[in-house]
Amino acid sequence: VRQVSPVVVMLLFASALLAQAGRGAIAGRVTTDQDDAASGVTVQAKDMAGKISSVVANKNGEFRLTNLPAGIYEIAVPQMGVRTARYAQPNVTVEAGKTLTLNIKLMPNNFGIIGDDGGFLHIYNKYANQKGPAPRTRDGRPDFSGVWLANVDPNPTPVQMLPWAQQEWERRRDRAFEGMPTSRCLPLDPTMTLPFFYKIVQTPTLLVHLFEQDPHYRQAFLDGREHPKDLDPTWMGHTIGRWEKDTLVLDTVGLNDKSWLLQAIWLPHTEKLHIVSRYTRPDLAHLNIDVLIEDPDTFVKPVERHVQWLFTPGEEIFEAICAENNKFLEYSTFK
Amino acid sequence: MRFGWTVVLMVVAAGAVLAQGGTLVVDTTGFNDKSWLIFATGLPHTEMLHMIERFRRLDLGHLQVDLRLEDPGTFTKPVERHMTWDLAPGEEILEAICNENNKFPEYAGVK
């Protein structure tokens, strides 16, 4: 009797199972616009009900999403840092028993500004596999101290703006975001969600964010004080925080209307802006931050962003003096 | 800045901190030669600058700061300054954005 190879049997068995269960797969390779393997990016398949299956691309940028019920999906690759823009392909059909090949080329996402290198993914992958519990401070609170690599919300929801704000935002977009505050060495986005490094210094009564962009620090007071009455509006505002069990809730008001909010979107806002950020550290490697951005004079409903920062204990924030050698205007697509 | 929008001079300043009894000794090197040192004095210096600060809290209200600046490329002997800082618990540092509205050149005695 001729023997059948066990591999062949397994393959037949596997494909029979796929067909039986009405399931299929999507596989392919993700590359950057410079044809480098986009190792470490997440590939998502969202079904019609909104359920997301995801997988991380391997060191060659290859991915395989298996066991997907036959149907129509949106395939997406969330933005990673400022290196790669979000990719989304709707109406991808998965057939039972078949593997669809889908190769994805990501586009750059920084409006032609320099700094467009592979550093983000390189550093992200270096720290992606840290395991362990979240450390605690001597007084028993979760400890958020250290250097973190921030990233944007992988699945940002659309922002609904009042007519004046929509008009102002479209004006900014049509002029390739000319005049954004950071291009003139003015402070960054007070929602603290830019996909760069932040360093957190935590004490029982104070939490400080340090960062490379102006103005380089943001204080959050944890000593029980309230927001002062009649605050003079500032770029970073006034932030107080309180613990709700293991969640630190930061509350910011007193903001001027000059900052542009959220990386690559650059929303306008008024002085009524109110930012509530909820920080939790589920494990050693991750800080989850849920940001609620309220401004009844700008947004139809509050804007939510859910970001995850990666602990990067071997990194350090650099001294960066924007006013000394600002190349932004020189390299901007809008001249 | 690794992913940012500007190319900047990167200064690696390493602050080595060593507590000696009740004194915190802060040691800083890795300076560029662009800063002007000491308020109202404006001293030049080289990249050999080495700064040693000794912090000691005398009592509730006072911090003793002993500063030593070494730079054999600039000073014939190290410069020392001895200062006492007053605790100001009801005050807060304010946001100051120099790039927004810099009046210094306009008001400076030398134009």
HADDOCK unambig.tbl for C-alpha pairs under 7 A between the chains (distance, minus, plus):
assign (segid A and resid 113 and name CA) (segid B and resid 5 and name CA) 6.12 0.50 0.50
assign (segid A and resid 114 and name CA) (segid B and resid 5 and name CA) 5.84 0.50 0.50
assign (segid A and resid 115 and name CA) (segid B and resid 2 and name CA) 6.67 0.50 0.50
assign (segid A and resid 115 and name CA) (segid B and resid 3 and name CA) 4.52 0.50 0.50
assign (segid A and resid 115 and name CA) (segid B and resid 4 and name CA) 5.36 0.50 0.50
assign (segid A and resid 115 and name CA) (segid B and resid 5 and name CA) 6.01 0.50 0.50
assign (segid A and resid 116 and name CA) (segid B and resid 3 and name CA) 6.57 0.50 0.50
assign (segid A and resid 185 and name CA) (segid B and resid 99 and name CA) 6.62 0.50 0.50
assign (segid A and resid 186 and name CA) (segid B and resid 99 and name CA) 6.45 0.50 0.50
assign (segid A and resid 186 and name CA) (segid B and resid 100 and name CA) 6.78 0.50 0.50
assign (segid A and resid 212 and name CA) (segid B and resid 1 and name CA) 6.63 0.50 0.50
assign (segid A and resid 234 and name CA) (segid B and resid 95 and name CA) 6.91 0.50 0.50
assign (segid A and resid 318 and name CA) (segid B and resid 1 and name CA) 5.95 0.50 0.50
assign (segid A and resid 318 and name CA) (segid B and resid 10 and name CA) 6.92 0.50 0.50
assign (segid A and resid 319 and name CA) (segid B and resid 10 and name CA) 5.92 0.50 0.50
assign (segid A and resid 319 and name CA) (segid B and resid 11 and name CA) 6.33 0.50 0.50
assign (segid A and resid 320 and name CA) (segid B and resid 1 and name CA) 5.89 0.50 0.50
assign (segid A and resid 320 and name CA) (segid B and resid 8 and name CA) 5.76 0.50 0.50
assign (segid A and resid 320 and name CA) (segid B and resid 10 and name CA) 6.67 0.50 0.50
assign (segid A and resid 321 and name CA) (segid B and resid 8 and name CA) 6.01 0.50 0.50
assign (segid A and resid 322 and name CA) (segid B and resid 6 and name CA) 6.32 0.50 0.50
assign (segid A and resid 322 and name CA) (segid B and resid 8 and name CA) 6.77 0.50 0.50
assign (segid A and resid 324 and name CA) (segid B and resid 8 and name CA) 6.89 0.50 0.50
assign (segid A and resid 325 and name CA) (segid B and resid 6 and name CA) 6.84 0.50 0.50
assign (segid A and resid 325 and name CA) (segid B and resid 7 and name CA) 6.32 0.50 0.50
assign (segid A and resid 325 and name CA) (segid B and resid 8 and name CA) 5.74 0.50 0.50
assign (segid A and resid 326 and name CA) (segid B and resid 6 and name CA) 5.18 0.50 0.50
assign (segid A and resid 326 and name CA) (segid B and resid 7 and name CA) 6.72 0.50 0.50
assign (segid A and resid 327 and name CA) (segid B and resid 5 and name CA) 6.90 0.50 0.50
assign (segid A and resid 327 and name CA) (segid B and resid 6 and name CA) 5.12 0.50 0.50
assign (segid A and resid 327 and name CA) (segid B and resid 7 and name CA) 6.42 0.50 0.50
assign (segid A and resid 328 and name CA) (segid B and resid 5 and name CA) 5.63 0.50 0.50
assign (segid A and resid 328 and name CA) (segid B and resid 6 and name CA) 5.98 0.50 0.50
